């Protein structure tokens, strides 16, 4: 399969069709049926973070998802128009009081726990890029 690039506005309305598409790509590439939801949830959580943290939920700003399949893995790049990175801590610290009810940090934690490999970096232009690698069995 050739590399696929999807450009999305930072609007939550695009997340459900994207989830269906990611599951279709996963199925095509050979992801086990019982792992398709984990794959799509991982990608969706990272796209939501790009929309919120990188693009400030501005529908004029674009999140680009680039998908490439290889013999042993699927690679996703999720690029936004900002520059941010998650807490370096490996997990979500729920805190106390009102912080306990916050959903801050959960998307990255979910993606890291469901996916095999998630890494944050920068594009050549200096914008945030998340790389997710999903190995194929």
C-alpha positions in Angstrom: 0.0 0.0 0.0 1.2 3.5 -0.8 1.5 6.1 2.0 -1.9 7.7 2.8 -2.1 11.3 4.0 -5.3 12.6 5.6 -5.7 16.3 6.4 -8.4 17.0 9.0 -9.8 20.1 10.5 -9.6 20.3 14.3 -13.2 19.3 14.8 -14.5 16.4 16.8 -17.0 15.5 14.0 -14.2 14.0 12.0 -13.1 11.5 14.7 -15.8 8.8 14.1 -15.2 8.5 10.3 -11.4 8.5 11.0 -11.9 5.7 13.5 -13.7 3.6 10.9 -11.0 4.3 8.4 -8.2 3.4 10.7 -9.9 0.1 11.5 -10.3 -0.6 7.8 -6.6 0.1 7.2 -5.7 -2.1 10.2 -7.9 -4.9 8.8 -6.3 -4.6 5.3 -2.8 -4.7 6.8 -3.5 -7.8 8.9 -4.2 -6.5 12.4 -6.0 -9.2 14.4 -9.7 -8.6 14.7 -9.6 -8.3 18.5 -6.9 -5.5 18.2 -8.6 -3.3 15.7 -10.4 -1.2 18.3 -7.2 -0.8 20.3 -5.5 0.4 17.2 -8.2 2.9 16.3 -8.6 4.2 19.8 -4.9 4.8 20.1 -4.8 6.8 16.9 -8.0 8.8 17.8 -6.7 9.7 21.3 -3.5 11.1 19.7 -5.5 13.0 17.0 -7.7 14.5 19.8 -4.5 15.6 21.6 -3.2 17.2 18.4 -6.4 19.0 17.9 -6.5 20.3 21.5 -2.9 20.9 22.5 -1.3 21.6 19.1 -4.2 23.4 17.4 -6.1 24.8 20.3 -9.3 23.2 18.9 -9.2 25.8 16.1 -11.2 24.3 13.1 -9.0 26.4 10.8 -5.9 24.5 11.9 -5.2 21.1 10.4 -4.1 17.7 11.8 -2.4 15.6 9.3 -2.4 11.8 9.7 0.0 9.9 7.5 -0.3 6.1 7.4 2.1 3.7 5.8 2.1 -0.1 6.0 5.1 -2.3 5.9 5.5 -6.0 6.0 5.7 -6.1 9.8 4.1 -2.9 11.0 1.8 0.1 10.4 3.3 3.5 11.0 1.2 6.6 11.8 2.5 10.1 11.9 0.1 12.6 13.5 1.2 16.2 12.9 -0.5 19.3 14.2 0.3 23.0 13.7 1.6 23.7 17.2 4.5 22.7 19.3 3.8 20.8 22.5 4.8 17.5 24.2 3.2 15.5 27.0 4.4 15.2 30.5 7.6 13.1 30.5 6.1 11.0 33.3 5.2 7.5 32.0 1.7 7.6 33.3 -1.2 9.8 34.4 -1.2 11.3 37.9 -4.8 11.8 38.9 -4.0 14.3 41.6 -6.5 15.4 44.2 -9.6 17.5 44.4 -10.8 19.1 41.1 -7.7 17.8 39.4 -8.9 14.2 40.0 -11.9 14.9 37.8 -9.8 16.4 35.0 -9.2 14.3 31.9 -5.8 15.9 31.3 -3.1 13.3 30.4 -5.5 10.4 29.9 -5.3 10.4 26.0 -1.6 9.9 25.9 -1.8 7.3 28.7 -4.5 5.4 26.8 -2.5 5.5 23.5 0.7 4.4 25.2 -1.0 1.5 26.9 -2.9 0.3 23.9 -0.2 0.8 21.2 3.1 -0.9 21.2 5.2 2.2 20.5 4.4 5.9 20.7 7.0 8.7 20.4 6.7 12.5 20.4 9.0 14.7 18.3 9.0 17.5 15.8 8.4 17.7 12.0 11.2 19.2 9.9 9.2 22.5 10.2 9.3 22.4 14.0 5.7 21.4 14.6 4.6 18.5 16.9 4.7 15.0 15.4 3.6 11.9 17.1 4.8 8.6 15.7 2.8 5.4 16.5 4.0 2.0 15.4 1.7 -0.9 15.4 3.5 -4.3 14.8 1.8 -6.9 12.7 1.9 -10.5 13.8 
